Amino acid sequence: MTIRLYDTRAQLLRDFVPLDSSNVTMYVCGPTVQSGPHIGHVRAALSFDILRRWLAHRFGRVTFVRNVTDIDDKILVNATETEPWWALAYRMEKEFTAAYAAVGILPPTYEPRATGFIPQMHALIAELIDRGHAYAAPDGSGDVYFDVRSWPDYGSLTHQGVDAMEPAADADPRGKRNPQDFALWKGAKADEPADAVWPSPWGAGRPGWHIECSAMSKRYLGAEFDIHGGGLDLRFPHHENELAQSTAAGDGFARYWVHNGLVTVGGQKMSKSLGNFTLASDFLDGVDPLVARYALAAAHYRSSLDLGESTLAEAEAALGRIRGFLERAQRSGDDVEAAAVPDAFAEAMDDDLGVPQALAVLHETVRAGNAALDRGDADAARRALAEVTAMTAVLGIDEIPGASEDADASASALDALVQTMIDQRAQARADKDWAGADRIRDAIAAAGITLEDTPDGTHWSIDG
């Protein structure tokens, strides 16, 4: 077993060898909760959910940390007199949690909020100052900056030279030595809420964006851990700055850097700042959660995903074929046997999380299973059923906890109605009322339902 992952820093595929083969450690940058999630956020979280599931399949345990940035310039801007910043942040955090859960994204092992780790950030900033890589602004503002020119490796993640970088725009440049220096601590400002300020050795204020992830990842995963993940748009400046401040403080930090591709609209990145985003709540409204998950996961995680009108339709048809086989194969009433995923599936997933190729193996197994059912080969059908069940479980397209109650009730009601019509058709055929039987069959077909007459009775399925 050799898993290969594309390491953004190395710019190549690397064999993945965890520090501890019994516990893979991952840190993924979570949301800044100034407003609700869009589909790009869900796609990013889903990419790392699938990676986490596969690593757990291979190694047994994954300690997965995803943070929440609950203090930030944008959060303060979006707060109102009736909804202070901390209330807005909590409400938006719940919206992100709901969107993730809706498509079956597993909750993280730990989900720290930035505001809970101010002392750890202070300690890291003090270490950087002591090592000569950070400085307090001389103007008494309370700002503290990372000195990018003091660290020769700055730019190693994105392979840029300091002189080619844009000035850091994350703080007032009032006390900077260099335009590219970024804020570790932001001094309090008169126009900001008094409860968005914490005391520090350098003056009252609040943390910069980047320092929080270095502090929280170290708290939960140690000074060095296996994988740091996030969206491609976080490589610079966020991840570049995380890497610089942590390694300058003497920590090994992340051994592999994994980034997911972006969701695009007409070839342009989906983002709140561009106003071309689709809210997760709108995308998920009225959509089968597993269809939404399939649609967002079907492309390779590093590729861009352009959501078009056909995306959900294609996902629904593909998932319908899988469900159709599972329903046919499970009619025997036999318990589903435990099985390993097919070798070809494992090879695809081991090769930089090749979900498109893994899905091809899944659908080929579905086709083979249907063929076995058609020819009455029960053993081959059971093997296919076991393998399909194993693959859908790994990909998380088998069941979403808590999402099926309403669907189950609707399915039960529909089944009762269709079964009544099937019984009426059977009675009409027994009475040799062929015209009546045909009318019932046509009515069922017009509703998009297919009947399959078998030796053990008539079964129905919705056309995929």
C-alpha positions in Angstrom: 0.0 0.0 0.0 1.4 3.3 -1.1 -0.7 6.5 -1.1 0.5 9.4 -3.2 -0.6 12.9 -2.6 0.2 16.1 -4.6 2.2 18.3 -2.3 1.7 21.9 -3.2 5.0 23.0 -1.6 7.0 20.4 -3.4 4.9 20.8 -6.6 4.9 17.0 -7.2 3.2 13.8 -6.1 4.8 12.4 -3.0 4.5 9.0 -1.2 2.5 9.7 1.9 4.2 8.4 5.0 2.6 9.6 8.2 4.6 10.4 11.3 2.6 7.8 13.2 1.1 5.0 11.0 -1.6 4.4 13.6 -2.8 8.0 13.7 -2.7 10.4 10.7 -2.9 14.0 11.7 -4.6 16.6 9.6 -5.4 20.3 10.0 -7.7 22.0 7.5 -8.5 25.7 7.5 -12.2 26.2 8.3 -14.5 29.1 7.6 -14.3 32.7 8.5 -17.9 33.1 9.7 -18.8 36.6 8.6 -21.7 35.2 6.4 -23.3 32.0 5.3 -21.5 29.3 3.3 -21.5 29.0 -0.4 -21.0 25.9 -2.5 -17.2 26.5 -2.7 -17.0 26.1 1.0 -19.0 22.9 1.0 -16.9 21.5 -1.9 -13.7 22.3 0.0 -14.9 20.6 3.2 -16.1 17.6 1.2 -12.8 17.2 -0.5 -11.0 16.7 2.8 -13.9 14.7 4.2 -13.2 12.1 1.4 -9.5 12.3 2.0 -10.0 11.8 5.7 -12.3 8.8 5.1 -9.8 7.2 2.8 -6.9 7.7 5.2 -9.0 6.2 8.0 -9.7 3.3 5.7 -6.0 2.8 5.1 -4.6 3.6 8.5 -7.4 3.2 11.0 -7.3 6.5 12.8 -7.2 10.2 11.7 -7.1 13.1 14.1 -8.8 15.8 12.1 -8.8 19.5 13.2 -10.8 22.2 11.4 -10.8 25.6 12.9 -13.4 28.4 13.0 -12.3 32.0 12.5 -14.7 33.8 14.8 -13.0 37.2 15.0 -12.0 39.0 11.8 -12.3 42.4 10.1 -15.2 41.2 8.0 -17.1 39.8 11.0 -16.8 43.2 12.7 -18.0 45.0 9.6 -21.1 42.7 9.2 -22.1 43.0 12.8 -25.0 45.3 13.7 -26.4 47.0 16.8 -29.0 44.2 17.2 -26.5 41.4 16.4 -23.0 41.9 17.8 -20.0 40.3 16.2 -19.9 37.3 18.5 -23.6 36.5 17.9 -23.2 36.9 14.1 -20.2 34.6 14.2 -22.0 31.9 16.2 -25.1 32.1 13.9 -23.0 31.7 10.8 -20.9 28.9 12.4 -24.2 27.0 12.8 -25.1 27.6 9.2 -21.7 26.1 8.1 -22.2 23.1 10.4 -25.7 22.5 9.0 -24.4 22.7 5.4 -21.6 20.3 6.1 -23.9 17.9 7.8 -26.5 18.1 5.0 -24.0 16.4 2.6 -22.6 13.9 5.1 -19.4 15.6 6.0 -18.1 14.1 9.2 -17.6 16.4 12.2 -14.0 17.1 12.9 -12.2 15.5 15.8 -11.6 19.0 17.2 -13.1 22.3 16.0 -11.4 25.1 17.9 -12.5 28.7 17.6 -9.9 31.4 17.3 -11.1 33.4 20.3 -10.4 30.5 22.6 -6.7 30.4 21.9 -5.5 34.0 22.5 -2.9 32.9 25.2 -1.4 30.4 22.8 -1.1 33.1 20.1 0.6 35.4 22.6 3.2 32.7 23.4 3.9 32.1 19.7 4.2 35.9 19.0 6.6 36.3 21.9 8.7 33.4 20.6 9.0 35.0 17.2 10.0 38.4 18.7 12.6 36.7 20.8 14.0 34.9 17.7 14.2 38.2 15.8 11.4 37.4 13.3 8.7 39.7 14.6 8.6 43.2 16.1 6.1 45.5 17.8 5.3 48.6 15.9 7.3 51.6 17.3 4.4 53.9 17.1 2.6 52.6 20.2 -0.3 51.3 18.2 -0.1 47.8 19.7 0.5 46.2 16.3 3.0 43.4 16.0 4.3 42.2 12.6 6.2 39.3 11.2 9.4 40.5 9.5 9.3 38.6 6.2 12.9 39.6 5.3 14.2 38.0 8.5 13.1 34.6 7.3 15.0 33.3 4.2 12.4 30.6 3.4 9.5 33.1 3.2 7.8 32.4 -0.1 8.8 28.7 -0.2 5.2 27.4 -0.3 4.1 29.5 -3.4 7.6 29.8 -4.8 7.7 33.6 -4.8 10.3 36.1 -4.0 9.5 38.8 -1.5 10.1 41.6 -3.9 7.5 40.2 -6.3 4.8 40.0 -3.6 2.1 42.6 -3.2 2.1 44.5 0.1 0.2 42.8 2.9 -3.2 44.4 3.2 -4.3 42.8 6.5 -3.5 45.7 8.7 -2.8 49.4 8.7 0.8 49.8 7.4 1.5 52.6 10.0 4.3 50.8 11.8 5.7 48.3 9.2 9.3 48.0 8.3 8.5 46.4 5.0 5.2 46.6 3.0 5.0 42.7 2.9 5.2 42.3 6.6 2.0 40.8 7.9 0.1 41.3 11.2 0.4 38.9 14.1 -1.4 41.2 16.5 -3.7 44.1 15.6 -3.8 47.0 18.1 -7.2 48.2 19.2 -9.0 50.9 17.2 -11.4 53.4 18.6 -14.2 52.5 16.1 -14.1 48.8 16.9 -16.3 47.1 19.6 -14.8 47.1 23.1 -15.6 43.4 23.5 -13.5 42.5 20.4 -10.3 43.4 22.3 -8.0 41.4 24.4 -5.1 42.5 26.5 -1.6 41.6 25.4 2.1 42.4 26.2 2.1 44.8 23.3 -1.2 46.5 23.9 -4.9 45.8 23.7 -6.0 44.3 20.4 -6.9 41.2 18.6 -5.1 38.5 16.6 -4.2 38.6 13.0 -5.7 36.0 10.7 -2.7 33.8 10.2 -1.4 33.4 13.7 -4.5 31.6 14.9 -4.0 28.5 12.7 -0.4 28.1 13.8 -1.4 28.3 17.4 -4.4 25.9 17.2 -2.7 23.3 15.0 0.2 23.1 17.5 -2.2 22.8 20.4 -4.0 19.8 19.0 -1.5 18.1 16.7 1.9 19.1 18.0 4.8 21.1 16.6 4.8 18.9 13.5 1.9 17.1 11.8 1.1 15.2 8.6 -1.2 17.2 6.4 -2.3 20.8 6.1 -5.3 21.3 3.8 -7.4 24.1 2.4 -8.7 25.8 -0.7 -6.3 26.7 -3.5 -7.1 30.4 -2.8 -5.6 30.1 0.7 -2.1 29.3 -0.5 -1.1 33.0 -0.4 -1.0 34.8 1.8 -2.7 32.7 4.5 -0.8 29.4 4.2 2.4 31.0 3.2 2.3 33.1 6.3 1.3 30.2 8.5 4.3 28.2 7.3 6.7 31.1 7.8 5.7 32.0 11.3 5.6 28.4 12.5 8.9 27.3 11.1 10.5 30.6 12.1 9.4 29.7 15.7 11.2 26.4 15.4 8.3 24.1 14.6 8.3 21.5 11.9 4.7 22.3 11.1 3.0 20.6 8.1 4.8 17.8 6.2 2.4 17.8 3.3 0.4 20.6 1.8 -2.8 19.6 0.1 -5.1 22.1 -1.7 -8.5 21.6 -3.3 -9.5 23.3 -6.6 -12.2 26.0 -6.6 -15.8 26.1 -7.7 -16.1 28.3 -10.7 -19.0 30.0 -12.5 -18.4 30.5 -16.2 -14.7 29.9 -15.6 -14.5 32.5 -12.8 -13.8 31.7 -9.2 -16.9 31.6 -7.0 -16.5 34.0 -4.2 -18.4 36.4 -1.9 -16.3 39.3 -3.0 -17.2 38.8 -6.6 -20.9 38.3 -5.9 -21.1 35.3 -8.2 -21.7 32.7 -5.4 -24.5 30.2 -4.9 -25.4 29.9 -1.2 -25.2 26.4 0.1 -28.8 26.6 1.4 -30.0 27.5 -2.1 -28.1 24.7 -3.8 -29.2 22.1 -1.2 -32.8 23.2 -1.1 -35.0 20.4 -2.3 -32.1 18.3 -3.5 -31.4 14.8 -2.4 -28.4 15.2 -0.1 -26.6 12.2 -1.6 -27.1 13.6 -5.1 -25.6 16.9 -3.9 -22.7 15.1 -2.4 -22.1 13.0 -5.5 -22.2 16.1 -7.7 -19.6 18.0 -5.6 -17.3 15.0 -5.2 -17.3 13.5 -8.7 -14.6 15.8 -10.1 -11.0 15.3 -9.0 -10.4 17.4 -5.8 -7.6 19.4 -7.4 -9.6 20.4 -10.5 -11.9 23.3 -10.8 -15.6 22.4 -10.6 -17.8 24.5 -12.9 -21.4 24.0 -11.7 -23.8 24.0 -14.6 -27.4 23.1 -15.0 -26.6 19.5 -15.9 -24.4 18.9 -12.8 -27.2 17.7 -10.5 -29.0 15.9 -13.3 -25.9 13.8 -14.1 -25.3 13.1 -10.5 -28.9 12.0 -9.9 -28.7 9.6 -12.9 -25.4 8.1 -11.7 -26.6 7.7 -8.2 -29.9 6.3 -9.5 -28.0 3.5 -11.3 -26.2 2.6 -8.0 -29.4 2.6 -6.0 -31.2 0.6 -8.6 -28.7 -2.2 -8.4 -28.6 -2.1 -4.6 -32.4 -2.4 -4.5 -32.4 -5.3 -7.0 -29.5 -7.1 -5.3 -31.0 -6.7 -1.8 -34.4 -8.3 -2.7 -33.0 -11.7 -1.9 -33.1 -10.9 1.8 -29.6 -12.2 2.4 -27.4 -10.2 4.7 -24.8 -8.1 2.9 -21.4 -9.7 3.3 -18.5 -7.6 4.4 -16.0 -7.2 1.6 -12.9 -5.2 0.8 -13.1 -2.6 -1.9 -11.8 -3.8 -5.3 -8.1 -3.4 -6.0 -8.8 -1.1 -8.9 -10.8 1.2 -6.6 -8.1 1.2 -4.0 -5.4 2.0 -6.6 -7.4 4.9 -7.8 -7.9 6.3 -4.3 -4.3 5.8 -3.4 -3.3 7.8 -6.5 -3.8 11.3 -5.2 -7.4 10.6 -4.2 -8.6 9.7 -7.7 -12.3 9.8 -7.1 -13.3 10.0 -10.8 -11.4 6.8 -11.5 -12.8 5.2 -8.3 -16.3 6.0 -9.4 -15.6 4.4 -12.7 -14.8 1.2 -10.9 -17.9 1.5 -8.8 -20.1 1.9 -11.9 -18.4 -1.0 -13.6 -19.1 -3.2 -10.6 -22.8 -2.1 -10.7 -23.0 -3.1 -14.4 -21.4 -6.4 -13.6 -23.8 -7.0 -10.7 -26.8 -6.2 -12.8 -25.6 -8.6 -15.5 -25.1 -11.3 -12.8 -28.7 -10.7 -11.7 -30.0 -10.9 -15.3 -28.4 -14.3 -15.8 -29.3 -15.6 -12.4 -25.8 -15.8 -11.0 -26.6 -15.3 -7.3 -23.0 -15.7 -6.1 -21.6 -13.1 -8.5 -24.4 -10.7 -7.6 -23.7 -11.0 -3.9 -20.0 -10.3 -4.5 -20.9 -7.2 -6.5 -23.4 -6.1 -3.8 -20.7 -6.5 -1.1 -18.1 -4.5 -3.1 -20.5 -1.8 -4.1 -21.6 -1.4 -0.5 -17.9 -1.1 0.6 -17.1 1.5 -2.1 -20.2 3.7 -1.4 -19.4 3.6 2.3 -15.8 4.8 1.7 -17.1 7.6 -0.5 -19.9 8.5 1.9 -22.6 8.1 -0.7 -24.4 5.3 1.1 -26.3 7.2 3.8 -26.3 10.6 5.5 -27.2 10.3 9.2 -30.3 12.3 10.1 -31.1 13.2 6.6 -33.3 10.2 5.7 -36.3 10.4 8.0 -38.5 12.5 5.8 -37.2 10.7 2.7 -38.0 7.4 4.3 -41.6 8.5 5.2 -42.1 9.7 1.6 -40.7 6.5 0.2 -42.9 4.4 2.4 -46.0 6.4 1.2 -45.0 6.1 -2.4 -44.3 2.4 -2.1 -47.8 1.8 -0.6 -49.4 3.7 -3.5 -47.4 1.9 -6.2 -47.9 -1.5 -4.6 -51.6 -0.9 -4.6 -51.5 -0.2 -8.4 -49.3 -3.3 -8.9 -51.8 -5.4 -7.1 -54.6 -3.9 -9.2 -52.7 -4.7 -12.4 -52.0 -8.2 -11.2 -55.8 -8.7 -10.5 -56.6 -7.3 -13.9 -54.3 -9.7 -15.6 -55.7 -12.6 -13.6 -59.1 -11.5 -14.8 -57.8 -11.4 -18.3 -58.6 -7.7 -18.4 -55.7 -6.9 -20.6 -56.8 -3.4 -21.5 -57.2 -2.5 -17.8 -53.8 -4.0 -17.0 -52.2 -1.9 -19.7 -53.9 1.3 -18.5 -52.4 0.7 -15.0 -49.0 0.0 -16.5 -49.1 3.1 -18.6 -50.2 5.3 -15.7 -47.3 3.9 -13.6 -44.9 4.5 -16.5 -46.1 8.1 -17.0 -45.1 8.8 -13.4 -41.6 7.8 -14.2 -41.7 4.4 -12.6 -40.4 1.2 -14.1 -41.9 -2.2 -13.3 -39.8 -5.4 -13.4 -41.7 -8.7 -13.5 -39.7 -11.5 -11.9 -40.5 -15.0 -10.8 -40.8 -13.8 -7.2 -43.1 -10.9 -8.0 -43.2 -7.4 -9.6 -40.8 -4.8 -8.4 -40.7 -1.1 -9.1 -38.0 1.6 -9.4 -37.9 5.2 -10.3 -36.4 5.8 -13.8 -32.8 7.0 -13.4 
